[in-house]
Amino acid sequence: MPPRSAWVLLAGALLGWFASVVLTIEKFKQYTDPSYVPSCNISAVLACGSVMRTDQAAVFGFPNPLIGIVGFSVVVTIAVLAITGVGLPRWFWGGLWLGLALGMVFIGWLIFQTLYRIGALCPYCMVVWAATPVLLALVTDQLWSRARPPLRILAEWRWTFVALWYAVVALLVFLKFQDYWLSLV
């Protein structure tokens, strides 16, 4: 992986890791004090406290941010190895790509749940929503930039896919909460 890409991979992974850690701390504070108001409760719409109290916030029986702590820790480690010039085998990058792709599927499901079932946005969750596509794009380039079509095409268009992801999510968030956003103007 080129050094610049490795540094971006590290920055994105640290951002996602930090958001996951803060969410985990907030969740454990809620466990110990049911009246605790999380720091990310900004308004009725931007309120991670109401999101964290739902069943969707612990799909596998434990808080979802723990998945983020583990997953982003793996990416941080791989990014540090890439920065230091350690060559990793192709299958290793393939495993990371698969993990990030599954993470994107999970995030997509969580976005749907947040918008259409819960009705509130978690600011720290949105940091993860923003960081993960970039990480996937970087690993896609590492894995398939020299592959044959159609995989090389996927690598060549990776930033278009990231921009499209951001645009679709932003549009869905705007449409769902347009009354709130327009009241801020």
Secondary structure by P-SEA (a helix, b strand, c coil): ccaaaaaaaaaaaaaaaaaaaaaaaaaaaaaacccccccccccccccccccccccccccccccaaaaaaaaaaaaaaaaaaaaacccccaaaaaaaaaaaaaaaaaaaaaaaaaccccccccaaaaaaaaaaaaaaaaaaaacccccccaaaaaaaaaaaaaaaaaaaaaaaaaaacaaaaaaac
